[in-house]
Structure formats: structure tokens, C-alpha cells
């Protein structure tokens, strides 16, 4: 059984060691493809792989066509829009993610961005505190729940909306459940996005919705850039000079957002899962899920049908 770790942006050495130990214990061969620069390198490496671990690497129909022996691909992380799920199903390849492994890392980043924004990007002027502010969380999954936990430490008032999470679950976590996205934006000083990029959510964070934020509102996006309607958000930022937008996902229209000096910030690369702990947790979880699937047929974290 050959397991390929294909990462253009590599795991840490400690994570690779942990992954290899899981595969060694199962009697699997581990092959490493790191920092590759051409898709052809991935196509060649995956040709005789039975299992594949990726990070932000794209697994499309061409990759799956080349992977004649592939049985499972695991995205080490929560998002999996870099895997063509229909193509995986057509090739009878099980696709999985590792939900929750990066959750705390992403949640902590939210507050790094928020403190930076609230202190006027450390420009030396007087900012404001998070204490007492209303934080709205859009989607109450693993990351959203960690955001709520940390927000309580800042003594913030926490609200949440999730179309697929019962209000009772949100309330049980000590968070105020609101009835809609509109209400969340209307009642929050800050909204933090934790929705996936789906047909339903793409460009759903638009002018009409964000304009409901009260004066001085902040939008935080550590989810996916595809959920933002960039054209409409730029229009709104032009009109409302009180709003701020902070994200760890460089927008397609970054050059236009960059004109909003003092109200917009993005990191050079996506940083949500970029901690040693998240790196290790997600990688080892991916390896364990592969072994559990191959040996026992466990498909708990399967994301395709």
C-alpha cells in the first residue's frame, strides 16, 4: 500500500514524521512530494499511489485520471473545495477532510486580525477595545465554536447564525442565536465569517448584507474568498468610510481594496491553519483516517458520495 503526501506548501518536519509513523505502523510505504512547481510532477507521483494526503493542492479530474490505483484522498484541513468531488466519485475515490483539526488555529487568527483592526492597524492613534462589543459568528461549526469560546474571554457579547445548526445548540454554548443572516449583521459590531464556499454561499456576502453593519462595523473573513462579492463590497467601502474589512485571504481585487488605507488588511498568504499545532494535528489525522478506511472501511469524514 503506497501513501503519497503531495504538498506544494509542505507540512512541518514534525508533522511528516508523525504521518510516516502512522503509515509505518500499518505497513504502508510513504512517498513525499514537496514544493513541486509543475502539475506534471503531481500527475507522475500519483500514478501508483493508493492513498493521497494534500493541503491546498488541487485534485481535479486530470489528477484522478492519472491516479489509476487511488482509493482515497484526504485534505488535511476543513475546506475541501480544492477537490473535484464529482470526479472523485466517478473514479470511485473516497474524498475526506479533517474537520476540527485547524479550528483553534483559525479562531485565534480571527482575534489577531480583530485586535489589529480595532487598534487602527497599530498606526499610533487611539483605537477601541473588544470588551463589550457584539461579535456575530456566521456558521457555528468547529471554528465558529472556538471563536465563541475565545470571545467570551474578551468579555464580548456573542451572537451566531447557522442555517444548519439548531438554535438550541447555539444557546447551549452560551451564545445568542439569531434568526437570520440579516439579523446577525444588524445586531453585531463585528461579523466573523466561517461559511464554506458552496453554490449557495458564493458571493452571498454582498452589499445589501454588509451594509446592515452598524457604524464602525468590521467584517472578518478567514473562510473563503469566494463567499465575498468583491465588487459590491468595494462599492460599499467607498460609500461607508466607517467600515473595515480584514482577511487572511488575498482578494482577487486586492489592488482595489488596498486603496482603503487604514480600513483594509490582508495577509500575504492564507494563514488560518499556519501554526505548528494545526499542521501536525491535521496531517496525522489525515493519515489515521486513511488507515482506518483501508483497514476497516470507515468513511466517517467522507465528503463525496
ChimeraX attribute file (.defattr): number of C-alpha atoms within 10 A of each C-alpha:
attribute: neighborCount
match mode: 1-to-1
recipient: residues
	/A:1	14
	/A:2	17
	/A:3	25
	/A:4	22
	/A:5	27
	/A:6	25
	/A:7	19
	/A:8	19
	/A:9	13
	/A:10	19
	/A:11	23
	/A:12	15
	/A:13	12
	/A:14	14
	/A:15	20
	/A:16	19
	/A:17	14
	/A:18	18
	/A:19	24
	/A:20	22
	/A:21	16
	/A:22	20
	/A:23	20
	/A:24	12
	/A:25	9
	/A:26	15
	/A:27	12
	/A:28	17
	/A:29	14
	/A:30	20
	/A:31	16
	/A:32	15
	/A:33	15
	/A:34	14
	/A:35	11
	/A:36	14
	/A:37	9
	/A:38	9
	/A:39	14
	/A:40	12
	/A:41	12
	/A:42	23
	/A:43	17
	/A:44	13
	/A:45	19
	/A:46	27
	/A:47	16
	/A:48	17
	/A:49	23
	/A:50	22
	/A:51	26
	/A:52	25
	/A:53	23
	/A:54	26
	/A:55	24
	/A:56	18
	/A:57	17
	/A:58	19
	/A:59	22
	/A:60	15
	/A:61	17
	/A:62	12
	/A:63	22
	/A:64	23
	/A:65	16
	/A:66	18
	/A:67	23
	/A:68	14
	/A:69	18
	/A:70	24
	/A:71	19
	/A:72	22
	/A:73	27
	/A:74	28
	/A:75	26
	/A:76	29
	/A:77	25
	/A:78	21
	/A:79	19
	/A:80	24
	/A:81	15
	/A:82	14
	/A:83	26
	/A:84	18
	/A:85	21
	/A:86	14
	/A:87	18
	/A:88	24
	/A:89	14
	/A:90	11
	/A:91	17
	/A:92	15
	/A:93	22
	/A:94	22
	/A:95	23
	/A:96	27
	/A:97	26
	/A:98	22
	/A:99	18
	/A:100	17
	/A:101	25
	/A:102	24
	/A:103	21
	/A:104	23
	/A:105	22
	/A:106	26
	/A:107	25
	/A:108	17
	/A:109	20
	/A:110	24
	/A:111	18
	/A:112	11
	/A:113	21
	/A:114	23
	/A:115	17
	/A:116	15
	/A:117	22
	/A:118	17
	/A:119	16
	/A:120	17
	/A:121	18
	/A:122	13
	/A:123	10
	/A:124	8
	/A:125	8
	/A:126	9
	/A:127	14
	/A:128	11
	/A:129	12
	/A:130	19
	/A:131	13
	/A:132	13
	/A:133	17
	/A:134	20
	/A:135	25
	/A:136	31
	/A:137	30
	/A:138	21
	/A:139	21
	/A:140	26
	/A:141	19
	/A:142	18
	/A:143	28
	/A:144	24
	/A:145	20
	/A:146	18
	/A:147	27
	/A:148	24
	/A:149	17
	/A:150	16
	/A:151	22
	/A:152	16
	/A:153	9
	/A:154	14
	/A:155	13
	/A:156	17
	/A:157	20
	/A:158	22
	/A:159	25
	/A:160	30
	/A:161	26
	/A:162	21
	/A:163	12
	/A:164	9
	/A:165	14
	/A:166	12
	/A:167	18
	/A:168	12
	/A:169	12
	/A:170	21
	/A:171	14
	/A:172	10
	/A:173	12
	/A:174	15
	/A:175	22
	/A:176	17
	/A:177	25
	/A:178	19
	/A:179	12
	/A:180	14
	/A:181	20
	/A:182	16
	/A:183	18
	/A:184	26
	/A:185	28
	/A:186	19
	/A:187	17
	/A:188	23
	/A:189	21
	/A:190	27
	/A:191	25
	/A:192	27
	/A:193	24
	/A:194	24
	/A:195	22
	/A:196	19
	/A:197	19
	/A:198	13
	/A:199	10
	/A:200	9
	/A:201	14
	/A:202	17
	/A:203	19
	/A:204	17
	/A:205	19
	/A:206	18
	/A:207	19
	/A:208	13
	/A:209	16
	/A:210	23
	/A:211	19
	/A:212	17
	/A:213	22
	/A:214	16
	/A:215	12
	/A:216	13
	/A:217	21
	/A:218	25
	/A:219	21
	/A:220	22
	/A:221	22
	/A:222	23
	/A:223	23
	/A:224	23
	/A:225	19
	/A:226	19
	/A:227	22
	/A:228	21
	/A:229	15
	/A:230	21
	/A:231	14
	/A:232	16
	/A:233	21
	/A:234	19
	/A:235	11
	/A:236	17
	/A:237	20
	/A:238	14
	/A:239	11
	/A:240	14
	/A:241	12
	/A:242	13
	/A:243	22
	/A:244	22
	/A:245	24
	/A:246	22
	/A:247	26
	/A:248	23
	/A:249	21
	/A:250	18
	/A:251	16
	/A:252	11
	/A:253	11
	/A:254	14
	/A:255	10
	/A:256	12
	/A:257	22
	/A:258	13
	/A:259	12
	/A:260	17
	/A:261	10
	/A:262	14
	/A:263	19
	/A:264	20
	/A:265	23
	/A:266	19
	/A:267	12
	/A:268	9
	/A:269	10
	/A:270	15
	/A:271	16
	/A:272	21
	/A:273	22
	/A:274	15
	/A:275	16
	/A:276	14
	/A:277	16
	/A:278	22
	/A:279	24
	/A:280	23
	/A:281	20
	/A:282	27
	/A:283	29
	/A:284	24
	/A:285	20
	/A:286	27
	/A:287	24
	/A:288	16
	/A:289	23
	/A:290	28
	/A:291	20
	/A:292	15
	/A:293	18
	/A:294	17
	/A:295	10
	/A:296	9
	/A:297	11
	/A:298	13
	/A:299	15
	/A:300	11
	/A:301	16
	/A:302	17
	/A:303	15
	/A:304	16
	/A:305	12
